[in-house]
Amino acid sequence: MTKAEHINYWLTTAAHDLDVAESLFQNGKHDWCLFVSHLVIEKMLKAFWVRDANTKVPHIHNLLVIANGTQLQFSDEQKQFLEEITTFNIQGRYPSQKLAFYKLCTQEFTTSRYNKIKELYQWLLSQITSAKVSKS
């Protein structure tokens, strides 16, 4: 795969997952909405990793670690939010934490976080589409 194709793979799968997250949100599956939303941001950041790093995309889910491997400049608030979103992956994945996460994901909590995730997605999309991607 060329670099451009690899980036496109991550962007396409992130857009698909955002559609899935929206469907889950509309159907009141708040915990799963936030879990899948984590994947959206993870895949977006991995597109930047491909663009910026000279190493394989890491098989990790910690958004801040992935973000730090890119040339993106995040505000402190964005970094804190990436740390929070990372917990949606952990809490949504492991049975010992799933029930607590399910209870945390009220309509208000989910709406607030999901809206911020969509804003972050749009910002990331604008950052990658404004940059030229090498064909290598």
Chimera marker file (.cmm) of the C-alpha trace (Angstrom):
<marker_set name="trace">
<marker id="1" x="0.000" y="0.000" z="0.000" r="1" g="1" b="0" radius="0.5"/>
<marker id="2" x="1.258" y="3.491" z="-0.744" r="1" g="1" b="0" radius="0.5"/>
<marker id="3" x="1.354" y="6.054" z="2.040" r="1" g="1" b="0" radius="0.5"/>
<marker id="4" x="-1.662" y="7.824" z="0.515" r="1" g="1" b="0" radius="0.5"/>
<marker id="5" x="-3.614" y="4.554" z="0.293" r="1" g="1" b="0" radius="0.5"/>
<marker id="6" x="-2.733" y="3.704" z="3.889" r="1" g="1" b="0" radius="0.5"/>
<marker id="7" x="-3.905" y="7.124" z="5.089" r="1" g="1" b="0" radius="0.5"/>
<marker id="8" x="-7.088" y="6.768" z="3.052" r="1" g="1" b="0" radius="0.5"/>
<marker id="9" x="-7.713" y="3.371" z="4.673" r="1" g="1" b="0" radius="0.5"/>
<marker id="10" x="-7.641" y="4.917" z="8.154" r="1" g="1" b="0" radius="0.5"/>
<marker id="11" x="-9.786" y="7.891" z="7.103" r="1" g="1" b="0" radius="0.5"/>
<marker id="12" x="-12.372" y="5.697" z="5.379" r="1" g="1" b="0" radius="0.5"/>
<marker id="13" x="-12.700" y="3.302" z="8.301" r="1" g="1" b="0" radius="0.5"/>
<marker id="14" x="-12.929" y="6.232" z="10.742" r="1" g="1" b="0" radius="0.5"/>
<marker id="15" x="-15.782" y="7.747" z="8.706" r="1" g="1" b="0" radius="0.5"/>
<marker id="16" x="-17.536" y="4.371" z="8.672" r="1" g="1" b="0" radius="0.5"/>
<marker id="17" x="-17.177" y="4.031" z="12.430" r="1" g="1" b="0" radius="0.5"/>
<marker id="18" x="-18.538" y="7.554" z="12.917" r="1" g="1" b="0" radius="0.5"/>
<marker id="19" x="-21.680" y="6.457" z="11.071" r="1" g="1" b="0" radius="0.5"/>
<marker id="20" x="-21.899" y="3.436" z="13.372" r="1" g="1" b="0" radius="0.5"/>
<marker id="21" x="-21.430" y="5.651" z="16.456" r="1" g="1" b="0" radius="0.5"/>
<marker id="22" x="-24.209" y="7.951" z="15.229" r="1" g="1" b="0" radius="0.5"/>
<marker id="23" x="-26.554" y="5.009" z="14.799" r="1" g="1" b="0" radius="0.5"/>
<marker id="24" x="-25.727" y="3.775" z="18.282" r="1" g="1" b="0" radius="0.5"/>
<marker id="25" x="-26.265" y="7.262" z="19.706" r="1" g="1" b="0" radius="0.5"/>
<marker id="26" x="-29.632" y="7.616" z="17.964" r="1" g="1" b="0" radius="0.5"/>
<marker id="27" x="-30.685" y="4.242" z="19.342" r="1" g="1" b="0" radius="0.5"/>
<marker id="28" x="-29.721" y="5.067" z="22.923" r="1" g="1" b="0" radius="0.5"/>
<marker id="29" x="-26.762" y="2.679" z="23.067" r="1" g="1" b="0" radius="0.5"/>
<marker id="30" x="-24.652" y="5.283" z="24.819" r="1" g="1" b="0" radius="0.5"/>
<marker id="31" x="-21.845" y="3.089" z="26.110" r="1" g="1" b="0" radius="0.5"/>
<marker id="32" x="-21.299" y="1.532" z="22.695" r="1" g="1" b="0" radius="0.5"/>
<marker id="33" x="-21.532" y="4.937" z="21.019" r="1" g="1" b="0" radius="0.5"/>
<marker id="34" x="-18.622" y="6.202" z="23.094" r="1" g="1" b="0" radius="0.5"/>
<marker id="35" x="-16.668" y="2.971" z="22.669" r="1" g="1" b="0" radius="0.5"/>
<marker id="36" x="-16.949" y="3.192" z="18.871" r="1" g="1" b="0" radius="0.5"/>
<marker id="37" x="-16.267" y="6.940" z="19.011" r="1" g="1" b="0" radius="0.5"/>
<marker id="38" x="-12.915" y="6.113" z="20.598" r="1" g="1" b="0" radius="0.5"/>
<marker id="39" x="-12.181" y="3.977" z="17.525" r="1" g="1" b="0" radius="0.5"/>
<marker id="40" x="-13.050" y="6.910" z="15.265" r="1" g="1" b="0" radius="0.5"/>
<marker id="41" x="-10.460" y="9.144" z="16.903" r="1" g="1" b="0" radius="0.5"/>
<marker id="42" x="-7.930" y="6.311" z="17.129" r="1" g="1" b="0" radius="0.5"/>
<marker id="43" x="-8.189" y="5.680" z="13.391" r="1" g="1" b="0" radius="0.5"/>
<marker id="44" x="-7.932" y="9.378" z="12.586" r="1" g="1" b="0" radius="0.5"/>
<marker id="45" x="-4.774" y="9.635" z="14.674" r="1" g="1" b="0" radius="0.5"/>
<marker id="46" x="-3.353" y="6.550" z="12.996" r="1" g="1" b="0" radius="0.5"/>
<marker id="47" x="-3.813" y="8.279" z="9.629" r="1" g="1" b="0" radius="0.5"/>
<marker id="48" x="-1.586" y="11.053" z="10.980" r="1" g="1" b="0" radius="0.5"/>
<marker id="49" x="0.868" y="8.474" z="12.306" r="1" g="1" b="0" radius="0.5"/>
<marker id="50" x="1.195" y="7.097" z="8.770" r="1" g="1" b="0" radius="0.5"/>
<marker id="51" x="1.651" y="10.620" z="7.441" r="1" g="1" b="0" radius="0.5"/>
<marker id="52" x="4.216" y="11.719" z="10.036" r="1" g="1" b="0" radius="0.5"/>
<marker id="53" x="6.097" y="8.744" z="11.477" r="1" g="1" b="0" radius="0.5"/>
<marker id="54" x="8.638" y="6.508" z="9.827" r="1" g="1" b="0" radius="0.5"/>
<marker id="55" x="7.478" y="3.435" z="11.710" r="1" g="1" b="0" radius="0.5"/>
<marker id="56" x="4.583" y="1.009" z="11.485" r="1" g="1" b="0" radius="0.5"/>
<marker id="57" x="1.311" y="2.060" z="13.047" r="1" g="1" b="0" radius="0.5"/>
<marker id="58" x="1.388" y="0.852" z="16.649" r="1" g="1" b="0" radius="0.5"/>
<marker id="59" x="-1.084" y="-1.765" z="17.836" r="1" g="1" b="0" radius="0.5"/>
<marker id="60" x="-2.133" y="0.352" z="20.794" r="1" g="1" b="0" radius="0.5"/>
<marker id="61" x="-5.284" y="2.199" z="21.776" r="1" g="1" b="0" radius="0.5"/>
<marker id="62" x="-3.915" y="5.009" z="23.944" r="1" g="1" b="0" radius="0.5"/>
<marker id="63" x="-4.885" y="8.108" z="21.993" r="1" g="1" b="0" radius="0.5"/>
<marker id="64" x="-2.392" y="10.441" z="23.616" r="1" g="1" b="0" radius="0.5"/>
<marker id="65" x="0.507" y="8.089" z="22.880" r="1" g="1" b="0" radius="0.5"/>
<marker id="66" x="-0.599" y="7.831" z="19.249" r="1" g="1" b="0" radius="0.5"/>
<marker id="67" x="-1.095" y="11.603" z="19.026" r="1" g="1" b="0" radius="0.5"/>
<marker id="68" x="2.392" y="12.196" z="20.404" r="1" g="1" b="0" radius="0.5"/>
<marker id="69" x="3.770" y="10.155" z="17.508" r="1" g="1" b="0" radius="0.5"/>
<marker id="70" x="2.400" y="12.677" z="15.020" r="1" g="1" b="0" radius="0.5"/>
<marker id="71" x="3.278" y="16.255" z="14.168" r="1" g="1" b="0" radius="0.5"/>
<marker id="72" x="-0.120" y="17.523" z="15.289" r="1" g="1" b="0" radius="0.5"/>
<marker id="73" x="-0.169" y="20.321" z="17.831" r="1" g="1" b="0" radius="0.5"/>
<marker id="74" x="-2.800" y="19.737" z="20.507" r="1" g="1" b="0" radius="0.5"/>
<marker id="75" x="-3.953" y="22.147" z="23.162" r="1" g="1" b="0" radius="0.5"/>
<marker id="76" x="-3.806" y="21.027" z="26.782" r="1" g="1" b="0" radius="0.5"/>
<marker id="77" x="-7.596" y="20.732" z="26.710" r="1" g="1" b="0" radius="0.5"/>
<marker id="78" x="-7.437" y="18.463" z="23.650" r="1" g="1" b="0" radius="0.5"/>
<marker id="79" x="-4.775" y="16.316" z="25.313" r="1" g="1" b="0" radius="0.5"/>
<marker id="80" x="-6.946" y="15.916" z="28.410" r="1" g="1" b="0" radius="0.5"/>
<marker id="81" x="-9.892" y="14.981" z="26.225" r="1" g="1" b="0" radius="0.5"/>
<marker id="82" x="-7.813" y="12.371" z="24.395" r="1" g="1" b="0" radius="0.5"/>
<marker id="83" x="-6.980" y="10.862" z="27.778" r="1" g="1" b="0" radius="0.5"/>
<marker id="84" x="-10.675" y="10.785" z="28.677" r="1" g="1" b="0" radius="0.5"/>
<marker id="85" x="-11.673" y="9.221" z="25.352" r="1" g="1" b="0" radius="0.5"/>
<marker id="86" x="-9.032" y="6.527" z="25.873" r="1" g="1" b="0" radius="0.5"/>
<marker id="87" x="-10.907" y="5.429" z="28.995" r="1" g="1" b="0" radius="0.5"/>
<marker id="88" x="-13.994" y="4.730" z="26.838" r="1" g="1" b="0" radius="0.5"/>
<marker id="89" x="-12.000" y="2.002" z="25.114" r="1" g="1" b="0" radius="0.5"/>
<marker id="90" x="-10.820" y="0.417" z="28.351" r="1" g="1" b="0" radius="0.5"/>
<marker id="91" x="-14.107" y="0.754" z="30.214" r="1" g="1" b="0" radius="0.5"/>
<marker id="92" x="-16.161" y="-0.441" z="27.257" r="1" g="1" b="0" radius="0.5"/>
<marker id="93" x="-13.947" y="-3.451" z="26.611" r="1" g="1" b="0" radius="0.5"/>
<marker id="94" x="-13.403" y="-5.186" z="29.940" r="1" g="1" b="0" radius="0.5"/>
<marker id="95" x="-16.255" y="-6.890" z="31.797" r="1" g="1" b="0" radius="0.5"/>
<marker id="96" x="-15.014" y="-5.792" z="35.213" r="1" g="1" b="0" radius="0.5"/>
<marker id="97" x="-15.493" y="-2.150" z="34.194" r="1" g="1" b="0" radius="0.5"/>
<marker id="98" x="-18.374" y="-2.423" z="31.716" r="1" g="1" b="0" radius="0.5"/>
<marker id="99" x="-21.238" y="-2.035" z="34.176" r="1" g="1" b="0" radius="0.5"/>
<marker id="100" x="-19.745" y="1.081" z="35.744" r="1" g="1" b="0" radius="0.5"/>
<marker id="101" x="-19.150" y="2.543" z="32.274" r="1" g="1" b="0" radius="0.5"/>
<marker id="102" x="-22.715" y="1.679" z="31.236" r="1" g="1" b="0" radius="0.5"/>
<marker id="103" x="-24.047" y="3.555" z="34.271" r="1" g="1" b="0" radius="0.5"/>
<marker id="104" x="-21.777" y="6.530" z="33.558" r="1" g="1" b="0" radius="0.5"/>
<marker id="105" x="-23.083" y="6.857" z="29.994" r="1" g="1" b="0" radius="0.5"/>
<marker id="106" x="-26.247" y="8.802" z="30.675" r="1" g="1" b="0" radius="0.5"/>
<marker id="107" x="-27.906" y="10.776" z="27.883" r="1" g="1" b="0" radius="0.5"/>
<marker id="108" x="-26.327" y="13.999" z="29.168" r="1" g="1" b="0" radius="0.5"/>
<marker id="109" x="-22.826" y="12.548" z="29.618" r="1" g="1" b="0" radius="0.5"/>
<marker id="110" x="-22.865" y="10.818" z="26.236" r="1" g="1" b="0" radius="0.5"/>
<marker id="111" x="-24.279" y="13.805" z="24.349" r="1" g="1" b="0" radius="0.5"/>
<marker id="112" x="-21.613" y="16.082" z="25.779" r="1" g="1" b="0" radius="0.5"/>
<marker id="113" x="-18.712" y="13.732" z="25.013" r="1" g="1" b="0" radius="0.5"/>
<marker id="114" x="-20.049" y="12.597" z="21.654" r="1" g="1" b="0" radius="0.5"/>
<marker id="115" x="-20.472" y="16.184" z="20.442" r="1" g="1" b="0" radius="0.5"/>
<marker id="116" x="-16.889" y="16.970" z="21.476" r="1" g="1" b="0" radius="0.5"/>
<marker id="117" x="-15.668" y="13.837" z="19.705" r="1" g="1" b="0" radius="0.5"/>
<marker id="118" x="-17.433" y="14.901" z="16.502" r="1" g="1" b="0" radius="0.5"/>
<marker id="119" x="-15.812" y="18.343" z="16.786" r="1" g="1" b="0" radius="0.5"/>
<marker id="120" x="-12.401" y="16.729" z="17.285" r="1" g="1" b="0" radius="0.5"/>
<marker id="121" x="-13.037" y="14.459" z="14.299" r="1" g="1" b="0" radius="0.5"/>
<marker id="122" x="-13.845" y="17.476" z="12.106" r="1" g="1" b="0" radius="0.5"/>
<marker id="123" x="-10.744" y="19.306" z="13.312" r="1" g="1" b="0" radius="0.5"/>
<marker id="124" x="-8.560" y="16.272" z="12.583" r="1" g="1" b="0" radius="0.5"/>
<marker id="125" x="-10.158" y="15.880" z="9.170" r="1" g="1" b="0" radius="0.5"/>
<marker id="126" x="-9.423" y="19.523" z="8.378" r="1" g="1" b="0" radius="0.5"/>
<marker id="127" x="-5.812" y="19.055" z="9.456" r="1" g="1" b="0" radius="0.5"/>
<marker id="128" x="-5.193" y="16.060" z="7.226" r="1" g="1" b="0" radius="0.5"/>
<marker id="129" x="-7.009" y="17.403" z="4.191" r="1" g="1" b="0" radius="0.5"/>
<marker id="130" x="-5.130" y="20.698" z="4.360" r="1" g="1" b="0" radius="0.5"/>
<marker id="131" x="-1.765" y="18.901" z="4.226" r="1" g="1" b="0" radius="0.5"/>
<marker id="132" x="-0.205" y="17.347" z="1.170" r="1" g="1" b="0" radius="0.5"/>
<marker id="133" x="0.257" y="13.604" z="1.408" r="1" g="1" b="0" radius="0.5"/>
<marker id="134" x="3.308" y="12.074" z="-0.223" r="1" g="1" b="0" radius="0.5"/>
<marker id="135" x="2.596" y="9.222" z="-2.637" r="1" g="1" b="0" radius="0.5"/>
<marker id="136" x="5.384" y="7.028" z="-1.245" r="1" g="1" b="0" radius="0.5"/>
<link id1="1" id2="2" r="1" g="1" b="0" radius="0.2"/>
<link id1="2" id2="3" r="1" g="1" b="0" radius="0.2"/>
<link id1="3" id2="4" r="1" g="1" b="0" radius="0.2"/>
<link id1="4" id2="5" r="1" g="1" b="0" radius="0.2"/>
<link id1="5" id2="6" r="1" g="1" b="0" radius="0.2"/>
<link id1="6" id2="7" r="1" g="1" b="0" radius="0.2"/>
<link id1="7" id2="8" r="1" g="1" b="0" radius="0.2"/>
<link id1="8" id2="9" r="1" g="1" b="0" radius="0.2"/>
<link id1="9" id2="10" r="1" g="1" b="0" radius="0.2"/>
<link id1="10" id2="11" r="1" g="1" b="0" radius="0.2"/>
<link id1="11" id2="12" r="1" g="1" b="0" radius="0.2"/>
<link id1="12" id2="13" r="1" g="1" b="0" radius="0.2"/>
<link id1="13" id2="14" r="1" g="1" b="0" radius="0.2"/>
<link id1="14" id2="15" r="1" g="1" b="0" radius="0.2"/>
<link id1="15" id2="16" r="1" g="1" b="0" radius="0.2"/>
<link id1="16" id2="17" r="1" g="1" b="0" radius="0.2"/>
<link id1="17" id2="18" r="1" g="1" b="0" radius="0.2"/>
<link id1="18" id2="19" r="1" g="1" b="0" radius="0.2"/>
<link id1="19" id2="20" r="1" g="1" b="0" radius="0.2"/>
<link id1="20" id2="21" r="1" g="1" b="0" radius="0.2"/>
<link id1="21" id2="22" r="1" g="1" b="0" radius="0.2"/>
<link id1="22" id2="23" r="1" g="1" b="0" radius="0.2"/>
<link id1="23" id2="24" r="1" g="1" b="0" radius="0.2"/>
<link id1="24" id2="25" r="1" g="1" b="0" radius="0.2"/>
<link id1="25" id2="26" r="1" g="1" b="0" radius="0.2"/>
<link id1="26" id2="27" r="1" g="1" b="0" radius="0.2"/>
<link id1="27" id2="28" r="1" g="1" b="0" radius="0.2"/>
<link id1="28" id2="29" r="1" g="1" b="0" radius="0.2"/>
<link id1="29" id2="30" r="1" g="1" b="0" radius="0.2"/>
<link id1="30" id2="31" r="1" g="1" b="0" radius="0.2"/>
<link id1="31" id2="32" r="1" g="1" b="0" radius="0.2"/>
<link id1="32" id2="33" r="1" g="1" b="0" radius="0.2"/>
<link id1="33" id2="34" r="1" g="1" b="0" radius="0.2"/>
<link id1="34" id2="35" r="1" g="1" b="0" radius="0.2"/>
<link id1="35" id2="36" r="1" g="1" b="0" radius="0.2"/>
<link id1="36" id2="37" r="1" g="1" b="0" radius="0.2"/>
<link id1="37" id2="38" r="1" g="1" b="0" radius="0.2"/>
<link id1="38" id2="39" r="1" g="1" b="0" radius="0.2"/>
<link id1="39" id2="40" r="1" g="1" b="0" radius="0.2"/>
<link id1="40" id2="41" r="1" g="1" b="0" radius="0.2"/>
<link id1="41" id2="42" r="1" g="1" b="0" radius="0.2"/>
<link id1="42" id2="43" r="1" g="1" b="0" radius="0.2"/>
<link id1="43" id2="44" r="1" g="1" b="0" radius="0.2"/>
<link id1="44" id2="45" r="1" g="1" b="0" radius="0.2"/>
<link id1="45" id2="46" r="1" g="1" b="0" radius="0.2"/>
<link id1="46" id2="47" r="1" g="1" b="0" radius="0.2"/>
<link id1="47" id2="48" r="1" g="1" b="0" radius="0.2"/>
<link id1="48" id2="49" r="1" g="1" b="0" radius="0.2"/>
<link id1="49" id2="50" r="1" g="1" b="0" radius="0.2"/>
<link id1="50" id2="51" r="1" g="1" b="0" radius="0.2"/>
<link id1="51" id2="52" r="1" g="1" b="0" radius="0.2"/>
<link id1="52" id2="53" r="1" g="1" b="0" radius="0.2"/>
<link id1="53" id2="54" r="1" g="1" b="0" radius="0.2"/>
<link id1="54" id2="55" r="1" g="1" b="0" radius="0.2"/>
<link id1="55" id2="56" r="1" g="1" b="0" radius="0.2"/>
<link id1="56" id2="57" r="1" g="1" b="0" radius="0.2"/>
<link id1="57" id2="58" r="1" g="1" b="0" radius="0.2"/>
<link id1="58" id2="59" r="1" g="1" b="0" radius="0.2"/>
<link id1="59" id2="60" r="1" g="1" b="0" radius="0.2"/>
<link id1="60" id2="61" r="1" g="1" b="0" radius="0.2"/>
<link id1="61" id2="62" r="1" g="1" b="0" radius="0.2"/>
<link id1="62" id2="63" r="1" g="1" b="0" radius="0.2"/>
<link id1="63" id2="64" r="1" g="1" b="0" radius="0.2"/>
<link id1="64" id2="65" r="1" g="1" b="0" radius="0.2"/>
<link id1="65" id2="66" r="1" g="1" b="0" radius="0.2"/>
<link id1="66" id2="67" r="1" g="1" b="0" radius="0.2"/>
<link id1="67" id2="68" r="1" g="1" b="0" radius="0.2"/>
<link id1="68" id2="69" r="1" g="1" b="0" radius="0.2"/>
<link id1="69" id2="70" r="1" g="1" b="0" radius="0.2"/>
<link id1="70" id2="71" r="1" g="1" b="0" radius="0.2"/>
<link id1="71" id2="72" r="1" g="1" b="0" radius="0.2"/>
<link id1="72" id2="73" r="1" g="1" b="0" radius="0.2"/>
<link id1="73" id2="74" r="1" g="1" b="0" radius="0.2"/>
<link id1="74" id2="75" r="1" g="1" b="0" radius="0.2"/>
<link id1="75" id2="76" r="1" g="1" b="0" radius="0.2"/>
<link id1="76" id2="77" r="1" g="1" b="0" radius="0.2"/>
<link id1="77" id2="78" r="1" g="1" b="0" radius="0.2"/>
<link id1="78" id2="79" r="1" g="1" b="0" radius="0.2"/>
<link id1="79" id2="80" r="1" g="1" b="0" radius="0.2"/>
<link id1="80" id2="81" r="1" g="1" b="0" radius="0.2"/>
<link id1="81" id2="82" r="1" g="1" b="0" radius="0.2"/>
<link id1="82" id2="83" r="1" g="1" b="0" radius="0.2"/>
<link id1="83" id2="84" r="1" g="1" b="0" radius="0.2"/>
<link id1="84" id2="85" r="1" g="1" b="0" radius="0.2"/>
<link id1="85" id2="86" r="1" g="1" b="0" radius="0.2"/>
<link id1="86" id2="87" r="1" g="1" b="0" radius="0.2"/>
<link id1="87" id2="88" r="1" g="1" b="0" radius="0.2"/>
<link id1="88" id2="89" r="1" g="1" b="0" radius="0.2"/>
<link id1="89" id2="90" r="1" g="1" b="0" radius="0.2"/>
<link id1="90" id2="91" r="1" g="1" b="0" radius="0.2"/>
<link id1="91" id2="92" r="1" g="1" b="0" radius="0.2"/>
<link id1="92" id2="93" r="1" g="1" b="0" radius="0.2"/>
<link id1="93" id2="94" r="1" g="1" b="0" radius="0.2"/>
<link id1="94" id2="95" r="1" g="1" b="0" radius="0.2"/>
<link id1="95" id2="96" r="1" g="1" b="0" radius="0.2"/>
<link id1="96" id2="97" r="1" g="1" b="0" radius="0.2"/>
<link id1="97" id2="98" r="1" g="1" b="0" radius="0.2"/>
<link id1="98" id2="99" r="1" g="1" b="0" radius="0.2"/>
<link id1="99" id2="100" r="1" g="1" b="0" radius="0.2"/>
<link id1="100" id2="101" r="1" g="1" b="0" radius="0.2"/>
<link id1="101" id2="102" r="1" g="1" b="0" radius="0.2"/>
<link id1="102" id2="103" r="1" g="1" b="0" radius="0.2"/>
<link id1="103" id2="104" r="1" g="1" b="0" radius="0.2"/>
<link id1="104" id2="105" r="1" g="1" b="0" radius="0.2"/>
<link id1="105" id2="106" r="1" g="1" b="0" radius="0.2"/>
<link id1="106" id2="107" r="1" g="1" b="0" radius="0.2"/>
<link id1="107" id2="108" r="1" g="1" b="0" radius="0.2"/>
<link id1="108" id2="109" r="1" g="1" b="0" radius="0.2"/>
<link id1="109" id2="110" r="1" g="1" b="0" radius="0.2"/>
<link id1="110" id2="111" r="1" g="1" b="0" radius="0.2"/>
<link id1="111" id2="112" r="1" g="1" b="0" radius="0.2"/>
<link id1="112" id2="113" r="1" g="1" b="0" radius="0.2"/>
<link id1="113" id2="114" r="1" g="1" b="0" radius="0.2"/>
<link id1="114" id2="115" r="1" g="1" b="0" radius="0.2"/>
<link id1="115" id2="116" r="1" g="1" b="0" radius="0.2"/>
<link id1="116" id2="117" r="1" g="1" b="0" radius="0.2"/>
<link id1="117" id2="118" r="1" g="1" b="0" radius="0.2"/>
<link id1="118" id2="119" r="1" g="1" b="0" radius="0.2"/>
<link id1="119" id2="120" r="1" g="1" b="0" radius="0.2"/>
<link id1="120" id2="121" r="1" g="1" b="0" radius="0.2"/>
<link id1="121" id2="122" r="1" g="1" b="0" radius="0.2"/>
<link id1="122" id2="123" r="1" g="1" b="0" radius="0.2"/>
<link id1="123" id2="124" r="1" g="1" b="0" radius="0.2"/>
<link id1="124" id2="125" r="1" g="1" b="0" radius="0.2"/>
<link id1="125" id2="126" r="1" g="1" b="0" radius="0.2"/>
<link id1="126" id2="127" r="1" g="1" b="0" radius="0.2"/>
<link id1="127" id2="128" r="1" g="1" b="0" radius="0.2"/>
<link id1="128" id2="129" r="1" g="1" b="0" radius="0.2"/>
<link id1="129" id2="130" r="1" g="1" b="0" radius="0.2"/>
<link id1="130" id2="131" r="1" g="1" b="0" radius="0.2"/>
<link id1="131" id2="132" r="1" g="1" b="0" radius="0.2"/>
<link id1="132" id2="133" r="1" g="1" b="0" radius="0.2"/>
<link id1="133" id2="134" r="1" g="1" b="0" radius="0.2"/>
<link id1="134" id2="135" r="1" g="1" b="0" radius="0.2"/>
<link id1="135" id2="136" r="1" g="1" b="0" radius="0.2"/>
</marker_set>
